[in-house]
Amino acid sequence: QQQVKQSPQSLIVQKGGISIINCAYENTAFDYFPWYQQFPGKGPALLIAIRPDVSEKKEGRFTISFNKSAKQFSLHIMDSQPGDSATYFCAARTGNQFYFGTGTSLTVIP
Amino acid sequence: DAGVIQSPRHEVTEMGQEVTLRCKPISGHNSLFWYRQTMMRGLELLIYFNNNVPIDDSGMPEDRFSAKMPNASFSTLKIQPSEPRDSAVYFCASAGRGGSNEKLFFGSGTQLSVL
């Protein structure tokens, strides 16, 4: 059973556009929600993360929006660049265990 | 810091053979995770160690899979016998320097192909 549901599976965006990836969860024990970025041939790397006591976290062009009541969170990439082309995973933590979504393959077209 | 080191990077084997994947976590980290990545299921948690002790192995697919962590600097994931459906990328990750367990550091993964 997938603990964290992620959509879309793939996304194509024009350079300069906004990329939006959505995730949903059911387990209210989750207390930390990171996003990981993975380039081909590499392991995932932490991009940005949020705790459930805030509704938004912004770091440069990357923003997480968090809706605790709806148990949903999303990643927004503003002014998307070709270098952002990668696979993005949302995740959720309970205790010391992390559960990942199925990933979104983002392609930014020049 | 060299990061999480996994070996081999690629492994091609025949069905029925034993496969051993290796991981060296970042020094000082006290948590170690094995994940499997496939197109269909994304990143699946297989097993999680804390202070070298297996805490949760409920993600291990079946008895053909086993994992050990004999010391703080080494872990193995073994598949015996291997099957074609085991073909995937296997990642090791560590966390926990200084008590912080919020950031996972992943290795570069082992691409396993079982023919």
Contacts between the chains, C-beta under 8 A, distances in Angstrom:
chain1	res1	chain2	res2	distance
A	2	B	41	7.8
A	6	B	42	7.4
A	32	B	102	6.1
A	34	B	102	7.5
A	34	B	103	7.6
A	34	B	104	7.9
A	36	B	104	7.7
A	36	B	106	8.0
A	41	B	108	7.1
A	42	B	108	6.0
A	42	B	109	7.9
A	43	B	4	7.4
A	43	B	91	5.5
A	43	B	93	7.3
A	43	B	106	3.0
A	43	B	107	5.4
A	43	B	108	5.4
A	43	B	109	5.6
A	44	B	43	7.2
A	44	B	91	7.6
A	44	B	104	7.7
A	44	B	106	5.1
A	45	B	106	6.9
A	46	B	103	5.1
A	46	B	104	6.9
A	49	B	102	6.9
A	89	B	42	6.8
A	89	B	43	6.1
A	93	B	102	7.6
A	96	B	31	5.6
A	96	B	48	6.9
A	96	B	50	6.2
A	96	B	55	7.4
A	96	B	95	7.6
A	96	B	96	7.9
A	96	B	101	5.3
A	97	B	33	8.0
A	97	B	45	6.6
A	97	B	48	5.6
A	97	B	56	6.4
A	98	B	33	7.2
A	98	B	45	7.0
A	98	B	104	6.1
A	99	B	45	6.5
A	100	B	35	7.5
A	100	B	42	5.8
A	100	B	43	3.9
A	100	B	44	7.8
A	100	B	45	7.6
A	101	B	42	6.1
A	102	B	40	7.8
A	102	B	41	6.5
A	102	B	42	3.4
A	102	B	43	8.0
A	103	B	42	4.7
A	103	B	43	7.1
